[in-house]
Amino acid sequence: MIFRAIADSRPYPEHGFVSSRQWSKVPPRQVRLAELITTKATLDLASLLAEDSTFYGDLFAHVIYWRGAYYLEDGLHRAVRAALRGRGSLHARVLNLDELETAPADGNAGESA
């Protein structure tokens, strides 16, 4: 199997990262595909095959780390492409919700990472 598990929903709480600006503050790193749990059970074939699928969006997948698991929130097409090319990992921005939950509440949780 390519991924750790296939899910069709987000089990983690709302994190407040909705803008590209917020996500851009999260540094990308490599994540093994076998560690990822998807949050979408279906893939849009047009997204997978589009040459410019990242032209208007982030170059990196968005992953949520929560309670010891990595959830692929955005970038399923990137992960499948990596697998089809024989890669075992991809570069992703990983938002650690465990750290955000333990951080002091200052009203800027969506801005830190």
Phi and psi in degrees as GROMACS dihedral restraints (atoms count N, CA, C in turn):
[ dihedral_restraints ]
;  ai    aj    ak    al  type     phi  dphi    fc
    3     4     5     6     1   -73.8    20    10
    4     5     6     7     1   -46.2    20    10
    6     7     8     9     1  -106.7    20    10
    7     8     9    10     1   162.2    20    10
    9    10    11    12     1   -63.7    20    10
   10    11    12    13     1   -41.8    20    10
   12    13    14    15     1  -159.6    20    10
   13    14    15    16     1   159.9    20    10
   15    16    17    18     1  -114.8    20    10
   16    17    18    19     1   121.5    20    10
   18    19    20    21     1  -123.6    20    10
   19    20    21    22     1   168.0    20    10
   21    22    23    24     1  -125.1    20    10
   22    23    24    25     1    22.0    20    10
   24    25    26    27     1  -156.4    20    10
   25    26    27    28     1   172.1    20    10
   27    28    29    30     1  -102.0    20    10
   28    29    30    31     1   111.6    20    10
   30    31    32    33     1   -81.0    20    10
   31    32    33    34     1   -15.3    20    10
   33    34    35    36     1   -85.4    20    10
   34    35    36    37     1   160.1    20    10
   36    37    38    39     1   -70.9    20    10
   37    38    39    40     1   161.5    20    10
   39    40    41    42     1   -58.6    20    10
   40    41    42    43     1   134.0    20    10
   42    43    44    45     1  -107.0    20    10
   43    44    45    46     1   -15.0    20    10
   45    46    47    48     1    85.0    20    10
   46    47    48    49     1    -1.2    20    10
   48    49    50    51     1   -86.9    20    10
   49    50    51    52     1   101.1    20    10
   51    52    53    54     1  -119.5    20    10
   52    53    54    55     1   -21.3    20    10
   54    55    56    57     1  -101.6    20    10
   55    56    57    58     1   154.7    20    10
   57    58    59    60     1   -61.3    20    10
   58    59    60    61     1   -33.7    20    10
   60    61    62    63     1   -62.0    20    10
   61    62    63    64     1   -43.7    20    10
   63    64    65    66     1   -63.7    20    10
   64    65    66    67     1   -47.5    20    10
   66    67    68    69     1   -64.9    20    10
   67    68    69    70     1   -32.4    20    10
   69    70    71    72     1   -64.9    20    10
   70    71    72    73     1   -18.0    20    10
   72    73    74    75     1   -80.7    20    10
   73    74    75    76     1   -10.9    20    10
   75    76    77    78     1   -91.9    20    10
   76    77    78    79     1   116.0    20    10
   78    79    80    81     1   -69.1    20    10
   79    80    81    82     1   139.6    20    10
   81    82    83    84     1   -73.9    20    10
   82    83    84    85     1   152.3    20    10
   84    85    86    87     1  -152.3    20    10
   85    86    87    88     1   167.5    20    10
   87    88    89    90     1   -80.4    20    10
   88    89    90    91     1   140.8    20    10
   90    91    92    93     1  -131.3    20    10
   91    92    93    94     1   133.9    20    10
   93    94    95    96     1   -72.3    20    10
   94    95    96    97     1   134.6    20    10
   96    97    98    99     1   -59.8    20    10
   97    98    99   100     1   -36.4    20    10
   99   100   101   102     1   -67.0    20    10
  100   101   102   103     1   -12.8    20    10
  102   103   104   105     1   -92.1    20    10
  103   104   105   106     1   -12.3    20    10
  105   106   107   108     1   -85.1    20    10
  106   107   108   109     1   140.7    20    10
  108   109   110   111     1  -111.8    20    10
  109   110   111   112     1   122.8    20    10
  111   112   113   114     1   -75.0    20    10
  112   113   114   115     1   155.3    20    10
  114   115   116   117     1  -109.8    20    10
  115   116   117   118     1     5.5    20    10
  117   118   119   120     1  -132.4    20    10
  118   119   120   121     1   131.7    20    10
  120   121   122   123     1   -90.0    20    10
  121   122   123   124     1   -14.1    20    10
  123   124   125   126     1  -123.1    20    10
  124   125   126   127     1   153.3    20    10
  126   127   128   129     1  -121.6    20    10
  127   128   129   130     1   133.6    20    10
  129   130   131   132     1   -78.1    20    10
  130   131   132   133     1   114.4    20    10
  132   133   134   135     1   -59.3    20    10
  133   134   135   136     1   -34.6    20    10
  135   136   137   138     1   -62.3    20    10
  136   137   138   139     1   -38.3    20    10
  138   139   140   141     1   -66.7    20    10
  139   140   141   142     1   -38.7    20    10
  141   142   143   144     1   -65.6    20    10
  142   143   144   145     1   -40.5    20    10
  144   145   146   147     1   -91.4    20    10
  145   146   147   148     1   -12.8    20    10
  147   148   149   150     1   -67.7    20    10
  148   149   150   151     1   131.1    20    10
  150   151   152   153     1   -72.6    20    10
  151   152   153   154     1   -26.5    20    10
  153   154   155   156     1  -109.9    20    10
  154   155   156   157     1    30.2    20    10
  156   157   158   159     1   -64.1    20    10
  157   158   159   160     1   -20.8    20    10
  159   160   161   162     1  -106.6    20    10
  160   161   162   163     1     6.3    20    10
  162   163   164   165     1   -60.1    20    10
  163   164   165   166     1   -41.2    20    10
  165   166   167   168     1  -100.5    20    10
  166   167   168   169     1    -3.8    20    10
  168   169   170   171     1  -120.1    20    10
  169   170   171   172     1  -166.8    20    10
  171   172   173   174     1   -72.3    20    10
  172   173   174   175     1   143.1    20    10
  174   175   176   177     1   -74.1    20    10
  175   176   177   178     1   -16.7    20    10
  177   178   179   180     1  -112.9    20    10
  178   179   180   181     1   147.4    20    10
  180   181   182   183     1   -67.7    20    10
  181   182   183   184     1   157.7    20    10
  183   184   185   186     1  -109.7    20    10
  184   185   186   187     1   123.0    20    10
  186   187   188   189     1  -123.5    20    10
  187   188   189   190     1   139.4    20    10
  189   190   191   192     1  -108.9    20    10
  190   191   192   193     1   126.0    20    10
  192   193   194   195     1   -99.4    20    10
  193   194   195   196     1   120.9    20    10
  195   196   197   198     1  -149.2    20    10
  196   197   198   199     1   125.9    20    10
  198   199   200   201     1    51.4    20    10
  199   200   201   202     1    44.7    20    10
  201   202   203   204     1    81.2    20    10
  202   203   204   205     1     9.1    20    10
  204   205   206   207     1  -129.5    20    10
  205   206   207   208     1   150.8    20    10
  207   208   209   210     1  -104.2    20    10
  208   209   210   211     1   120.6    20    10
  210   211   212   213     1  -109.8    20    10
  211   212   213   214     1   123.6    20    10
  213   214   215   216     1   -81.3    20    10
  214   215   216   217     1   101.2    20    10
  216   217   218   219     1   -83.5    20    10
  217   218   219   220     1   -41.6    20    10
  219   220   221   222     1  -142.9    20    10
  220   221   222   223     1   134.4    20    10
  222   223   224   225     1   114.6    20    10
  223   224   225   226     1    24.7    20    10
  225   226   227   228     1   -57.2    20    10
  226   227   228   229     1   -40.2    20    10
  228   229   230   231     1   -63.2    20    10
  229   230   231   232     1   -35.7    20    10
  231   232   233   234     1   -66.3    20    10
  232   233   234   235     1   -41.6    20    10
  234   235   236   237     1   -66.0    20    10
  235   236   237   238     1   -42.6    20    10
  237   238   239   240     1   -66.5    20    10
  238   239   240   241     1   -40.5    20    10
  240   241   242   243     1   -59.2    20    10
  241   242   243   244     1   -44.1    20    10
  243   244   245   246     1   -59.5    20    10
  244   245   246   247     1   -43.6    20    10
  246   247   248   249     1   -64.3    20    10
  247   248   249   250     1   -42.0    20    10
  249   250   251   252     1   -64.2    20    10
  250   251   252   253     1   -27.5    20    10
  252   253   254   255     1   -87.9    20    10
  253   254   255   256     1     4.8    20    10
  255   256   257   258     1    82.3    20    10
  256   257   258   259     1    13.3    20    10
  258   259   260   261     1   -88.1    20    10
  259   260   261   262     1   145.3    20    10
  261   262   263   264     1   -98.3    20    10
  262   263   264   265     1     0.3    20    10
  264   265   266   267     1  -148.6    20    10
  265   266   267   268     1   169.3    20    10
  267   268   269   270     1  -145.3    20    10
  268   269   270   271     1   160.4    20    10
  270   271   272   273     1   -84.9    20    10
  271   272   273   274     1   131.9    20    10
  273   274   275   276     1  -145.8    20    10
  274   275   276   277     1   155.0    20    10
  276   277   278   279     1   -89.0    20    10
  277   278   279   280     1   120.5    20    10
  279   280   281   282     1  -108.1    20    10
  280   281   282   283     1   113.6    20    10
  282   283   284   285     1   -93.6    20    10
  283   284   285   286     1   118.2    20    10
  285   286   287   288     1   -91.5    20    10
  286   287   288   289     1   100.5    20    10
  288   289   290   291     1   -70.5    20    10
  289   290   291   292     1   -26.9    20    10
  291   292   293   294     1   -61.2    20    10
  292   293   294   295     1   -40.3    20    10
  294   295   296   297     1   -69.8    20    10
  295   296   297   298     1   -39.7    20    10
  297   298   299   300     1   -65.6    20    10
  298   299   300   301     1   -35.2    20    10
  300   301   302   303     1   -68.5    20    10
  301   302   303   304     1   -29.2    20    10
  303   304   305   306     1   -94.7    20    10
  304   305   306   307     1    -7.1    20    10
  306   307   308   309     1   -71.9    20    10
  307   308   309   310     1   150.2    20    10
  309   310   311   312     1   -60.2    20    10
  310   311   312   313     1   140.1    20    10
  312   313   314   315     1   -78.6    20    10
  313   314   315   316     1   106.7    20    10
  315   316   317   318     1  -121.2    20    10
  316   317   318   319     1     8.3    20    10
  318   319   320   321     1    85.1    20    10
  319   320   321   322     1    -3.0    20    10
  321   322   323   324     1  -117.7    20    10
  322   323   324   325     1    27.8    20    10
  324   325   326   327     1   -57.4    20    10
  325   326   327   328     1   -35.0    20    10
  327   328   329   330     1   -72.2    20    10
  328   329   330   331     1   -14.0    20    10
  330   331   332   333     1  -100.7    20    10
  331   332   333   334     1   -13.6    20    10
  333   334   335   336     1   -99.4    20    10
  334   335   336   337     1   159.1    20    10
